[in-house]
Amino acid sequence: QVQLVESGGGLVQPGGSLKLSCVASGFTFNRHAMGWYRQTPGKQRELVAAITGGHTTTYADSVKGRFTVSRDNAKNTVYLQMNSLEPEDTAVYYCNIYAGDSLRFRSDVWGQGTLVTVSS
């Protein structure tokens, strides 16, 4: 059974930091790119950042310079370090498996999400 479990969300003040984790199981982790997406009520889920097994990364323009995606293949875990958080970053953050070790095609496999709330 393929499973993705996100954690690390919470309430943080503007300018603060959080580090999200996604622990994966049930597939060959290092042969798939992994992505972070976020969603607010009534909105489409949007790409935040993604990383291949070879550590090639991509970021949404809105988070470039503030967020860093990384992975530890030995731990089957992908991370999202979020710095200089803004209220606009408030969303449920989801982990996703890509179809292969490429950022072109993602899958329909998602975790349950972790809520990030940025507010003073």
Secondary structure, 3 states (H helix, E strand, C coil): CCEEEEECCEEECCCCCEEEEEEEECCCHHHCCEEEEEECCCCCCEEEEEECCCCCEEECCCCCCCEEEEEEHHHCEEEEEECCCCHHHCEEEEEEEECCCCCCCEEEEECCCEEEEECC
